Amino acid sequence: MFADFLKRLTESDPAPLPATDARLALTALLVRVARTDGVYDDAEKARIDKIAASRYSLSPFEATKLRSEAELLEAEAPDTVRFTSAIKDAVPFEDRIAVIEALWQVALADGSREPEEDAVLRLVSKLLGINDRDSALARQRVDRAD
């Protein structure tokens, strides 16, 4: 279903993604983080829907539809390194901290902080060009907001 999309996303010199493709890719990354600990529950799904609705000005129905499509894309997407590296090319640097904050919101949505989620967030942050300190500050902002 997403073969052409993934091919464009993982080309050696990918073109910037159109806005709709970029939001699908970013939402799929949220799904990947949520699934990292082996538990993908309703709290995480609701958090992804809330982030998508807020970030992209979607209705609840549209946000749920985007998440459903992102779940399918995430299942077909390549390893996290290649997938995240491709997303890096689609997201301007100044917007990447907001991506990290959204990822932390999802990782912490179930009320627990799992080592697997910490590890994938460290990797994704690095791949997006965000250092450990800025990622930790993003996590703290998310902790305080909840």
C-alpha angles and dihedrals in degrees: 000000000000099000096117092044092051091045090055090044095053101039115129091248105023122191116234110277121248112251095259092051092046092053091049091050093047092048089050088054089053088052091049091054091047091052094046097094093047093252119098104176138173093264091058092045091049090049091051090049091049093049092047093047092049099040096045101028093244131159116245089257092051092047092052090048090051091050091049091053090045091053090057092046092048091053090054098037121110124249117312094256095058093037094051093042089056091049090051089063090052098048122066113236093245090059096049096083088059088052090052090049090051090049091051090049089057095043091052097039093098092056097249135089111222125197091232091056092047090052095049091045090053090050095045092046091053092047090051090051095252116135124227093255094054091046090051090050089050090052091050091051089051091048091052093046094055 
